């Protein structure tokens, strides 16, 4: 069976896998790592797979159809996001029209949060997957090939005539060491020079060392719609094996991005990864996402093992705001974290969110003053971006703060972020 894994065209270099999908002024475009992991799983099971990233490669729908028409796909898997969902559905329709006998499935955070609603957008979409879909797509491909009952595919919501059938949820992948190295998939299918992260050395690759995040930040989309708040990590040996594979097989890579929601959940594991990197003599820079609870000793291990930059969510300088968004940190921890990163010699990219519950002009001023005081290497202020399936989205809906119910309004004409909130007392 031929399978097409497609990151579909939208607006320019749209970074669909970013936690807040958009075209960015700095040019950042993420690897389609969830599609790539599923591609690797399908290939391990013997399926013929094409992974095509249209935004990164500058391809139109017609370009992709031309590429695959000589080996028509029987299963077409289309990635999605909230800002692009209507366009993604139209792309799926075009592929169904070009390959009418194919089975078209949508994946991603948006259909995971709104599966039935997404299926109802078009009768030409056959199914959506809910949550992490590596094994869902493998089982679906096998089911289609053997002409078995689609009801046996956990995690699938599909169309059966006029009915929409929701299968039982797929259990989370516990043994994440069993998943293929995503960097190997990149090498087979993608050009690493098509990808860019503004804060990283170029070219870089992005990998995942753990899925899920146990923290309860009310805005964070992946733990609430995709991988859950149950943390499942790869072993230290597996992570360092992939570092070594990258260094040996893609030597032009100058930095590895660890794109876990929070890499440093288990600090003993982090230290063991660092020890093994040092023991094996692997010389490659890397960055990761962390929390302000990161300890100085762990930071020093990370620095010795090649970590150059940490990205951290401060979100607000107001403790009540932090509490309302369920961040689970204190303002004192923020200050201590920045002091410790300076001692360890790590660069810091700090992030603040504007428009949190209870936000006022005074709390915004407080965050701006703290940003000046902390004086991190780079700092970013985001409007609160709310996505279906998150507590933040429900909060905005219930309070009447959404200015639009059309998901097309989650991005502007250029594909950049657009806030859809109108919160009383705050400037537009």
C-alpha positions as CSV (number, residue, x, y, z in Angstrom):
1,X,0.0,0.0,0.0
2,X,1.2,3.5,-0.9
3,X,0.7,6.1,1.8
4,X,1.0,9.9,1.5
5,X,1.8,11.8,4.6
6,X,1.2,15.5,3.7
7,X,1.9,18.7,5.5
8,X,-0.4,20.7,3.2
9,X,0.2,24.1,1.6
10,X,-1.4,27.1,3.3
11,X,0.1,30.6,3.5
12,X,3.8,30.8,2.7
13,X,6.1,29.1,5.1
14,X,3.4,28.2,7.5
15,X,4.8,26.5,10.6
16,X,2.0,24.0,11.3
17,X,3.8,22.0,14.0
18,X,4.6,25.0,16.1
19,X,2.6,25.2,19.4
20,X,1.0,28.3,18.0
21,X,0.9,27.6,14.3
22,X,1.8,30.6,12.0
23,X,4.1,32.2,9.6
24,X,6.7,34.0,11.6
25,X,8.5,37.3,11.0
26,X,11.8,35.6,12.0
27,X,11.3,32.9,9.5
28,X,11.0,29.9,11.9
29,X,9.5,26.9,10.3
30,X,9.2,23.7,12.4
31,X,9.8,20.2,11.1
32,X,6.6,18.1,10.7
33,X,7.8,15.8,13.4
34,X,4.5,14.2,14.3
35,X,4.0,13.3,10.6
36,X,7.6,12.1,10.5
37,X,7.3,9.8,13.5
38,X,4.2,8.2,12.0
39,X,6.0,7.9,8.7
40,X,8.7,5.9,10.4
41,X,6.2,3.7,12.1
42,X,4.5,3.0,8.8
43,X,7.8,2.2,7.1
44,X,8.8,-0.2,10.0
45,X,5.5,-2.1,9.2
46,X,6.4,-2.4,5.5
47,X,4.3,0.3,3.9
48,X,5.6,2.5,1.0
49,X,5.4,6.0,2.4
50,X,5.9,9.5,0.9
51,X,6.4,12.3,3.4
52,X,5.9,15.7,1.7
53,X,6.1,19.0,3.5
54,X,4.5,21.5,1.1
55,X,5.1,24.8,3.2
56,X,8.8,24.0,3.7
57,X,9.4,23.0,0.0
58,X,7.2,25.8,-1.5
59,X,4.9,23.3,-3.2
60,X,1.3,23.8,-4.3
61,X,-1.4,21.1,-4.3
62,X,-0.9,20.6,-8.0
63,X,2.9,20.1,-7.4
64,X,2.2,17.4,-4.8
65,X,-0.3,15.6,-7.0
66,X,2.2,15.6,-9.8
67,X,4.8,14.1,-7.5
68,X,2.7,11.2,-6.4
69,X,0.4,10.5,-9.4
70,X,2.6,7.7,-10.8
71,X,2.3,5.7,-7.6
72,X,-1.2,6.8,-6.4
73,X,-1.6,6.7,-2.7
74,X,-4.3,4.5,-1.2
75,X,-4.1,6.3,2.2
76,X,-3.7,10.0,2.3
77,X,-2.9,11.6,5.7
78,X,-3.3,15.4,5.9
79,X,-1.9,17.4,8.8
80,X,-4.0,20.3,10.1
81,X,-4.0,23.2,12.5
82,X,-6.7,25.5,13.9
83,X,-5.8,28.6,11.7
84,X,-5.5,26.5,8.6
85,X,-8.3,23.9,9.1
86,X,-10.7,25.2,6.4
87,X,-7.8,25.3,3.9
88,X,-6.6,21.9,5.0
89,X,-10.1,20.4,4.4
90,X,-10.1,21.9,0.9
91,X,-6.7,20.4,0.2
92,X,-8.1,17.0,1.4
93,X,-11.0,17.5,-1.0
94,X,-8.7,18.1,-3.9
95,X,-6.7,15.0,-3.2
96,X,-9.9,13.0,-2.9
97,X,-11.0,14.3,-6.3
98,X,-7.6,13.4,-7.8
99,X,-7.5,10.0,-6.2
100,X,-11.1,9.0,-5.7
101,X,-10.4,5.5,-4.4
102,X,-8.1,6.8,-1.7
103,X,-8.9,7.0,2.0
104,X,-8.4,10.5,3.3
105,X,-7.7,11.1,7.0
106,X,-7.0,14.3,8.9
107,X,-4.7,14.4,11.9
108,X,-3.5,17.0,14.4
109,X,-4.6,18.9,17.4
110,X,-7.7,20.5,15.8
111,X,-9.5,17.3,14.7
112,X,-8.3,15.7,18.0
113,X,-10.3,18.4,19.9
114,X,-13.2,18.6,17.5
115,X,-13.4,15.2,15.6
116,X,-17.1,15.1,14.6
117,X,-17.2,18.9,13.8
118,X,-14.1,18.5,11.6
119,X,-15.6,15.5,9.7
120,X,-18.8,17.5,9.1
121,X,-16.8,20.1,7.2
122,X,-16.6,17.8,4.1
123,X,-18.1,14.5,3.0
124,X,-14.9,13.9,1.1
125,X,-12.9,13.5,4.3
126,X,-13.2,9.8,5.3
127,X,-11.8,10.0,8.9
128,X,-9.9,11.9,11.5
129,X,-7.5,10.6,14.1
130,X,-7.8,11.6,17.7
131,X,-4.6,12.1,19.7
132,X,-1.2,10.7,18.8
133,X,-1.6,8.8,15.7
134,X,1.6,6.9,15.0
135,X,0.0,3.5,15.6
136,X,-3.5,4.6,14.5
137,X,-2.2,5.2,11.0
138,X,-0.3,2.0,11.0
139,X,-3.4,0.0,12.0
140,X,-5.5,2.0,9.6
141,X,-3.2,1.2,6.7
142,X,-3.2,-2.5,7.6
143,X,-7.0,-2.5,8.0
144,X,-7.5,-0.9,4.6
145,X,-5.0,-3.2,2.9
146,X,-6.8,-6.3,4.4
147,X,-10.3,-4.9,3.9
148,X,-11.1,-5.3,7.6
149,X,-13.6,-3.5,9.8
150,X,-12.6,0.1,10.5
151,X,-14.2,-0.2,13.9
152,X,-11.2,-2.2,14.9
153,X,-8.9,0.9,14.6
154,X,-8.6,2.6,18.0
155,X,-8.3,6.3,17.9
156,X,-10.2,6.7,14.6
157,X,-13.4,8.7,14.0
158,X,-14.8,7.8,10.6
159,X,-17.7,8.2,8.2
160,X,-19.9,5.3,7.5
161,X,-22.5,6.4,5.0
162,X,-24.5,9.2,6.8
163,X,-23.2,8.1,10.2
164,X,-20.1,9.2,12.0
165,X,-18.6,6.4,14.1
166,X,-16.2,7.1,17.0
167,X,-14.0,4.2,17.9
168,X,-12.6,3.7,21.4
169,X,-9.7,5.9,22.3
170,X,-6.2,4.7,21.5
171,X,-4.1,4.0,24.6
172,X,-1.0,6.2,24.9
173,X,2.3,4.9,23.6
174,X,4.2,3.8,26.8
175,X,7.3,2.4,25.2
176,X,8.4,5.5,23.3
177,X,11.9,4.0,22.8
178,X,10.2,1.7,20.3
179,X,9.5,4.6,18.0
180,X,12.0,5.2,15.1
181,X,14.6,8.0,15.2
182,X,12.8,10.9,13.6
183,X,16.1,12.2,12.3
184,X,16.4,9.0,10.2
185,X,13.0,9.9,8.7
186,X,14.2,13.4,8.0
187,X,17.2,12.2,6.1
188,X,15.2,9.9,3.9
189,X,12.4,12.3,3.1
190,X,13.2,15.9,3.8
191,X,15.9,18.5,3.2
192,X,17.1,19.8,6.5
193,X,18.0,23.2,5.0
194,X,14.3,23.8,4.4
195,X,13.9,24.2,8.2
196,X,14.8,27.1,10.4
197,X,14.6,28.1,14.1
198,X,15.5,31.7,14.7
199,X,17.3,31.0,18.0
200,X,19.3,28.0,16.8
201,X,22.4,27.5,14.7
202,X,21.6,26.6,11.1
203,X,21.0,23.9,9.9
204,X,19.3,22.2,12.8
205,X,17.1,19.2,13.4
206,X,14.2,18.8,15.9
207,X,13.7,15.7,17.9
208,X,11.3,14.5,20.7
209,X,12.6,12.7,23.8
210,X,9.4,12.5,25.8
211,X,5.7,12.9,25.1
212,X,3.1,14.5,27.4
213,X,3.5,17.0,30.1
214,X,2.2,16.7,33.7
215,X,1.9,20.4,34.3
216,X,-1.5,22.0,34.1
217,X,-1.0,25.3,32.2
218,X,-4.4,26.1,31.0
219,X,-3.3,27.4,27.5
220,X,-0.9,24.6,26.4
221,X,-2.4,22.7,23.4
222,X,-0.4,19.5,23.0
223,X,-0.9,18.1,26.5
224,X,-4.6,18.9,26.4
225,X,-5.5,17.7,22.9
226,X,-2.7,15.3,21.7
227,X,-0.3,13.6,24.1
228,X,-2.1,14.1,27.5
229,X,-0.6,15.2,30.8
230,X,0.9,11.8,31.3
231,X,4.7,12.1,30.8
232,X,6.3,9.2,28.9
233,X,10.0,9.6,28.2
234,X,12.7,7.8,26.1
235,X,15.6,6.3,28.0
236,X,18.8,8.3,28.3
237,X,20.5,5.7,26.1
238,X,17.9,6.1,23.3
239,X,18.2,9.9,23.3
240,X,22.0,9.8,23.2
241,X,22.0,7.1,20.5
242,X,20.0,9.5,18.3
243,X,22.4,12.4,19.1
244,X,25.2,10.1,18.0
245,X,23.4,9.0,14.9
246,X,22.8,12.6,13.9
247,X,26.4,13.6,14.4
248,X,27.6,10.6,12.3
249,X,25.0,10.6,9.6
250,X,23.9,14.2,9.1
251,X,27.3,15.9,10.0
252,X,26.1,19.3,8.6
253,X,23.7,19.7,11.5
254,X,25.0,22.4,13.8
255,X,22.3,22.1,16.5
256,X,19.7,19.7,17.8
257,X,16.4,21.1,19.1
258,X,14.7,19.0,21.8
259,X,11.1,20.0,21.2
260,X,9.5,18.2,24.2
261,X,6.9,20.4,25.9
262,X,9.2,20.2,28.9
263,X,12.5,18.4,28.5
264,X,13.5,18.8,32.2
265,X,10.6,17.1,33.9
266,X,12.9,14.4,35.2
267,X,16.1,16.1,36.1
268,X,17.9,12.9,37.0
269,X,17.2,11.6,33.5
270,X,18.5,14.9,32.1
271,X,21.7,14.5,34.0
272,X,22.1,10.9,32.8
273,X,21.6,12.1,29.2
274,X,24.3,14.7,29.7
275,X,26.7,12.1,31.3
276,X,26.3,9.8,28.3
277,X,26.8,12.6,25.8
278,X,30.1,13.5,27.6
279,X,31.2,9.9,27.9
280,X,30.7,9.3,24.2
281,X,32.5,12.5,23.3
282,X,29.5,13.8,21.2
283,X,30.2,17.4,20.2
284,X,27.0,19.0,19.1
285,X,25.1,22.0,20.4
286,X,21.5,21.7,21.5
287,X,18.6,23.6,23.0
288,X,15.4,22.6,24.9
289,X,12.2,23.8,26.6
290,X,12.4,24.0,30.4
291,X,10.5,25.2,33.5
292,X,11.8,27.7,36.1
293,X,12.0,24.8,38.6
294,X,15.2,23.7,36.8
295,X,18.0,23.4,39.3
296,X,21.5,24.9,39.0
297,X,23.3,21.6,39.2
298,X,21.2,20.2,36.3
299,X,21.9,23.4,34.3
300,X,25.6,22.9,34.8
301,X,25.4,19.4,33.5
302,X,23.4,20.6,30.5
303,X,26.0,23.3,29.7
304,X,28.9,20.8,29.9
305,X,27.0,18.4,27.5
306,X,26.5,21.1,24.8
307,X,23.2,22.8,25.8
308,X,23.4,26.4,24.5
309,X,19.9,27.8,25.0
310,X,16.9,27.1,27.1
311,X,13.4,28.4,26.3
312,X,11.2,29.0,29.3
313,X,7.7,30.3,30.0
314,X,7.6,33.0,32.5
315,X,4.1,34.1,31.3
316,X,3.5,36.8,33.9
317,X,5.2,38.8,36.7
318,X,1.9,38.7,38.6
319,X,1.5,35.8,41.0
320,X,-2.3,35.8,40.9
321,X,-2.2,35.7,37.1
322,X,0.2,32.7,37.3
323,X,-2.2,31.0,39.7
324,X,-5.2,31.6,37.5
325,X,-3.5,30.1,34.5
326,X,-2.5,27.1,36.6
327,X,1.2,27.6,35.8
328,X,2.4,26.1,39.0
329,X,5.4,28.4,39.5
330,X,6.2,31.5,41.6
331,X,7.6,34.9,40.7
332,X,10.5,34.1,43.1
333,X,11.3,31.0,41.1
334,X,11.5,33.1,37.9
335,X,14.1,35.4,39.4
336,X,16.1,32.5,40.8
337,X,16.0,30.7,37.5
338,X,17.5,33.6,35.6
339,X,20.2,34.1,38.2
340,X,21.1,30.4,38.0
341,X,21.2,30.3,34.2
342,X,23.8,33.1,34.3
343,X,25.9,31.1,36.7
344,X,25.6,28.1,34.5
345,X,26.4,30.0,31.3
346,X,23.1,29.2,29.5
347,X,21.4,31.5,27.1
348,X,17.7,32.2,27.9
349,X,14.7,32.9,25.6
350,X,11.9,34.0,28.0
351,X,8.3,34.0,27.1
352,X,5.4,36.1,28.5
353,X,1.7,35.9,27.7
354,X,-0.6,38.9,27.6
355,X,-4.3,38.6,28.1
356,X,-4.4,36.0,30.9
357,X,-7.4,35.6,33.2
358,X,-7.5,38.7,35.5
359,X,-5.1,40.6,33.3
360,X,-5.1,44.4,33.7
361,X,-3.0,47.2,32.4
362,X,-1.2,47.1,35.8
363,X,-0.3,43.4,35.5
364,X,0.9,44.0,31.9
365,X,3.1,46.8,33.1
366,X,4.4,44.6,35.9
367,X,5.4,41.9,33.3
368,X,7.1,44.5,31.1
369,X,9.1,45.8,34.1
370,X,10.1,42.3,35.0
371,X,11.3,41.6,31.5
372,X,13.5,44.6,31.7
373,X,14.8,43.6,35.1
374,X,15.5,40.0,34.0
375,X,17.3,41.1,30.9
376,X,17.3,37.7,29.3
377,X,19.2,37.1,26.0
378,X,15.9,37.3,24.1
379,X,12.3,37.8,25.2
380,X,9.0,37.3,23.6
381,X,5.5,38.7,24.4
382,X,2.6,36.7,23.0
383,X,-1.1,37.5,23.1
384,X,-3.0,34.6,24.7
385,X,-3.8,32.3,21.8
386,X,-6.6,29.9,22.6
387,X,-7.2,26.6,20.7
388,X,-10.1,24.2,20.8
389,X,-9.7,21.5,23.4
390,X,-7.8,23.7,25.9
391,X,-9.1,25.1,29.1
392,X,-8.2,28.6,27.8
393,X,-10.5,28.1,24.8
394,X,-13.4,27.1,27.1
395,X,-12.7,30.0,29.4
396,X,-12.8,32.4,26.5
397,X,-16.0,30.8,25.1
398,X,-17.8,30.8,28.4
399,X,-17.0,34.4,29.1
400,X,-17.9,35.7,25.7
401,X,-14.4,36.9,24.9
402,X,-14.1,35.3,21.4
403,X,-14.6,37.9,18.7
404,X,-15.0,35.2,16.0
405,X,-16.2,31.6,15.8
406,X,-14.5,31.2,12.4
407,X,-11.1,29.5,12.8
408,X,-9.9,31.3,9.7
409,X,-9.6,34.3,11.9
410,X,-6.9,32.6,14.0
411,X,-4.4,33.9,11.4
412,X,-4.2,37.0,9.3
413,X,-3.9,37.2,5.5
414,X,-0.2,36.6,5.7
415,X,-0.6,33.6,8.0
416,X,0.7,35.3,11.1
417,X,-0.8,35.0,14.6
418,X,-4.0,36.8,15.3
419,X,-5.6,37.1,18.7
420,X,-9.3,36.4,18.7
421,X,-9.9,37.7,22.2
422,X,-11.6,40.9,23.3
423,X,-11.1,41.1,27.0
424,X,-12.9,43.9,28.9
425,X,-10.5,46.5,30.3
426,X,-7.6,45.6,28.0
427,X,-6.6,47.6,24.9
428,X,-7.3,45.8,21.6
